[in-house]
Amino acid sequence: MSSSTVTVRIDRAGRDLDPVVVGSRSGLLWSRGDFTLAGVGEARRFRFERPDGGADVSAALAELSGPNEVGVPGTGAVAFGAFPFQPSARGELIVPEIVLGRGPEGRRWLTTFGGLNPDEALSRLSALVQRGHSTAGDEPSDYRLRSTLSPETWRDDVVAVARDRIQSGALRKAVFARELIVTTDHPIDPVVVLSRLHQSFRSSILFAVDGFIGASPELLVSRSGDVVRAHPLAGTAPRSSDPEADQGLAAGLLASAKDRGEHRITIDWLLDTLLPFCSYVDAEPEPTIVTLANVHHLGTRVEGRLSNPPTSVLDLVGALHPTPAVGGDPQGVALQLISELEQADRGRYAGPVGWVDAAGNGAFAVGIRSATIAGNTARLFAGVGVVADSDPPAELAETRAKFQALLGALIRP
């Protein structure tokens, strides 16, 4: 049997299959705007050392790629991955047996591994969708929420202590996350949670990899040919149900010296880190408001051209993670302080989650607005950037606003 992939265009026979639905049911999904990849099954699993082991994976993917009649990013051998936040922790990438892709202008394709017939693959995808419709179980009706640290302890013993350390001049910024564990009376269905996230956060990046699901608003990095892009977010304000008040909250965020300063740290660091890989890279001159269902963010789009030959997206991920938006600045000092104070294992929260193809194209989000689901339990995190003029009660309130993204999808009255 062949150990390579075959990529074909999909004709009308497969156009009724929604890759978002397929990926939600299979547990391998990446969807951003008009681009979606859904994986089914597992043909290969690569384990590699981070941050520098991506070259070996790229070479292995190249060996798996076979005939490809589509020839665009996301075709040929494709691997999905959700990496731990800790940049030194080992990463894993999954090559599915089947990948269903949808790109701009309605382009659709199917990649199969190991000699699987495309018609058989489409039948398998259709059966997966139909089987999902018929096997829905009881939804949870009883929910128990538990904080790993009490909100008051997190506010006083984590955020306030970190702020004082920053004021002493030890560092400029550190990002601290608060953990919330949700336990239910029936198993949590990731398909249902992803569907609700997709409805509420249309502009976010919807993802699912190995039980880690979410709707991230933040693109860590993407590579398409020699074009590299990022969309870092730093600085947050809550939403209001009153339109006039909500507009005021957004305007206040845009005018906030504290939030703009925090945002500038991330943008400057990102540009400096990307520049060695690029012949050109630049950012929008001013941040803009990124409005989600639960919060406003400050965001700035970054774009550049990679030097020839262009660096693989895996190597770019290795260089960029963690940005000051989820780690801090200086990076090493911030990570040490997080380890000292946070008292929680982030796992894959705020780590890179995305895909890579055999040519080195790919895209990775920052794994925020996420949950790790296992049976009746979901682990959630929400993080804040702490700087010298941070107010601990306000930072605690910010985590509560950010938790609403996942809690609203997990818990229904």
N, C-alpha and C positions, 0 to 999 in steps of 0.2 A: 504494500500500500504506500502511496506517495506520502512524504512527510513535508510537503510544501503547500502553499496556499494557491487558490485560483480565485480571481476576482472577475465578476461579470456584471454587466448592466442588468437592471431589473426591468422587465417589460410590464405590461398591464397585469400579469398574473400575480405580481407581488405588491402592487401599489396600494392595496387595501390594508396592508400591514403597517401599523404605526410603530416606528422604532422606539418611541418613548414607552409605549405599552409593552412591547417585547422586552426592552431592557429592564423595565420595572419588575416584570414577572421573572426574568432570568437572574436578576441581581447584578448585571454588568451594564452600566449605562453612563453615557456622557451626552448632555444636550445643552447647547448654547446657541440661542438665536435660530438661524436656519440650518444649523449643522448638528446632526445627531448620530451617535454610534451606539448600537446595542449588540452585546455579545451573548452567545449562548454556549454552554458547555465549557470544558477546559481541556485544551489540547496540550499545552505546555505551561509550566510555572517556573519562572526564573527568579532566583534569589541572588541578590548582589549587594556588595558593600557600598555604602554611601559615605561621602558624596561623590566618589570618583570612579565607581564601578559601572557607570552607564555605558561605557564604550564596549564592554564585553556583551552586554545585552543587545546593543545596536547591531553588532556583528552577527549575533545569533539570529536576530530577526531578519537580517538581510539574507541569511542562508535559507530561511523558511519561505521567503517570497518567491512565488512562481508566476505563471501567466496572469497578466493584469490588463484587461481591455478598457479600464476606466482611467487609471493613471493620475489620480488626484490625491492630495493628502487625505489620509484615512483609509486608503485602499492597500492591497497587499497584506502582508503580515502586520497585524495590529495587536498591541498589548495594552491592557488596562492596569492601573495601579493606584493604590492609596497608601502613602508612605507614613510612617510614624513622624510625629512632630520632631522628636530628637534627631538632629541631622546626622548623627553617627550610627543610628539604629539601622539594621539591615532592611532593605527594601524588597518587595515582591512585585512581579508583573505577571499577569495572566494573559496568555494567548488563547482566545476562545476557538471552539470548533467552527462556529458560524459567527460572522459579523454582518449585521444589516446596517447600511449607511444611508443617510439622507443629507444632501448638500444644497448649496444655493441653486436657484432656478429649477427646483424640483428634481435635480439629479438624484438617482437612487442606484445602489449597488449591493451586491451580495458577495462576501468572501467566505469560502469554505476551506477547511483544512483536512488533509489526509485523504484526498480523493472522494470526498462526499459529493454526491450529485447535487447540483443546484436545485433541481425540482424536489428532490428528497428533503433538502434543507428548508425550502419554503414550506413544504408540508409539515415539517417539524415545528417551524415557527408558528404556523396557523394552529396546530394542535396545542402548543404552549398557551397561546392566547385563549383558545376555547376552554382548555382545562382550567385555566385561572378563573374564568367566569363561573364555572360549575362547582368550584371547591372552596368558595369563600366561607370561612368559619364565623363563629360568634365574635363580635367586636367587643373589646374591653368596655366594661361599664363602671369598674371600680379602679380608682387611681390613687397611688400613694407616692408622694414626692418627698425626697430626702436630700438635704444638702450635705455633702461630705464635710464641709466646715459650716458652722452656723453663719448666716449672713453678717451678724455683728462681729464674729471672730475674723471673718475674711476682711471686713471693712477696716478693723482696728489693728489686727496682727499681720495683715498682708499689705493692703493698699497704703495705710498710713505709715507703716514702717518703711515701705519702699519709697514713698514720697520723701520721707525724711532723709533716706540714704541719697536720693537724687539731689535734694537741696544741699547736701554736704559736698557735692561735686564729684561723687564717685562715678556717676554716669548721667546721661541725658534723659533716657527713657527706658522703661521696662514694661512689658505687657503681662498682665496677670489674668488668669482664667479662673472661673468659679464652676465647680462641678455640681450637677443636679442629677439624681438617679430617680427614674420613674419606674414604678412597679405596678403591674396590672393583674386583673383576675383572669384574663384570657391572653393567649399569645398575641403580640403586636404584629400586624401584617405590614411589612415594608411597602407592599404595593399600594395599600390604602394611604399610607403616610406620604409616599412619593406623589400620588395623584393629587392630594390636597396641597402639597408644596407647589406642584406644577400649576395648579389653579391660582394660587395666591401670589406666587413669585415668578411671574412670566419672564421677567428680564434677568433672572438669576440663572446660574449654571446648575442644572439638575444632574445629580450623580448618584451612582450606587456601585460599590465594589466590596465584595466579601462582607456584607452586613453593615457596611459604613455608608450611610445615605445622607443626602442633604441638598440644599439649594443655596449655593455660595454666590454672593454678589461680586466676588473679587477674583479676577484673573491674575494668577501669579506670573505666568509667561506662556506665550504660544509661539510656534515657529511654523511658517508656511513658506517653503522654499528658502529664500534668504531674508524674508521679512520677519522681524521679531516684534511682538507686542506685549504690553502688560497694562493692567488697569488697577493700580494699588488704591486702597481705601484706608484712610486714617482720619479720625474725627467723626463723632456721632452725636445726633440729637434725637429725642423721641418724636413720635408722631402724635397728632391730636385729631380727634374726630371733628373738631370745629375747624372749618376751612381757613378762616381768618387767623386763628391761633396757630394752625399748622404752618401756614405761610410765614408767620412770625418766627416759629422755631427754625425753619429752614434758613431764613434770612439771618437769624442770630448765629447759626452755625457758620454761615459763610463769613460773617463779620468777626467771629471769635478769634482773638489773638492766640489763645491757648490751643485751640483746635488747629488753626492754620500753622502754628509753629510745629505741632506734633506731625501734621501732614507733610510739612517741608522736610523734616528729618528723613521720612521715608522716600520721598521723591529724589532728594539729592543722593542718598545712599544707592538707590536703584540705578540712577544714571551712571554713577561712578563705577558700579559693579558690572553693568552691561557694556560699558565703553570698550574694554579690552577685547570683546568678542565682535565688535561692530566697526564698520567703516563710517557709520553715521547713526546717531541716536539722539532723540529729543523728546521733550514733554510739552504738553499744553502749558501756556504761560500762567494760567490761573486754574485753581481747582473749581470743579462744578459740583452741584448738589446731585447726589444719586439717591432717589427716593424709592424706598421699598414699602411694603405693607405695614411694617412695624417701626421703622426708623428712617432717618435721613443720614447719609454719609457724605463726607468730602471725598471726591475721587478725581484723579488726573490720569489721562490716557498717555501712554508712552509708546513710541514706535521707532524702529530703526532698521537699518540694513546690516546684515551679518557679513563679516569678511569671508572671502572665498578660501577654502571650502567652508560652508556654513556649519556652525556648531550644532550638534544634536540637541533637541529639546531636553533630553535627560541631563546633559552637561550644564545647560542653562539653569535647570531646576536645582542642580547641585550647587551652583554658584549663588543663586538668589535666595534659597531658603535657609533660615527664616529671615524675612525682611523685618525692618524695624516695626512694621505694622502688627506683627504677631510675636516678635521676639524682643527687640529693643535696640538701643544704641549707647555705647559700643556693644556689638553683638555678644562677644565673649563674656563681658562683665554682666550684661543683662541676663544671659542664659544661666550664669552661675547664681545670680540673685533669684531667678525664678525657681531654680532647683532648691535653694535654701528656704524660700518662704512659701511657695505655693501649696505644698502638701497634697499633691494630686498627680497621678500619672495621666498626662493628656492622651496617651495612645496616639490615634491618628488625627485627633482634633487639631486643626490649624496646620496640619501637614499637607504636602502636595498631593492632589488627587487628579488623575487625568489619563491621557493615552499617548502612545508614541507609535509611529509606524516604522517600517524598515528603512525608509529614507531619512529618518531623524526628524520628520515633521511631528507635530503633536501640540497638545495644549494641557496645561495643568492649572487647576483652580487652587485657591487656599481653602483648605477643608474646614471652613467655619459654617455656622448655621447648619450644624450637622448632628447626627446621632449615631451611636453604635447600638444596634438592636440585636438582642439574643433572647429568643423566647418571650418571656413576660417582662423583660427588663430593657430599658433604654437609658444609655448614659449620654448626657448632654453637657456641653460647656458653653460659657459665654465669657468673652475676654474684654479687657479695657486697657488702654494705653495710659500708663501713669507717668506724669512729668512733674516738674518742680512745683507748679501751681495747681496740681490736681486737688479736688475736694473729695475725700473718701465717701461721704454719703451720696454725692452725685455719681461717683463711679459705680457704687452699688446699684443705684437706680438704673444706670445704663445697662448693667447685666440683666436686670429684670426685663427691660424693654427688648433686649436681644433674645432672651429665652423665649419670648412669645412666638417667634417664628416657628420653632419646632413644637412647642407646647400646643400651639393652635392646630397643628397637623396631627399630633398624637392624641390629644384629648378633645372629644366632642361631647357637648351636653346631651 
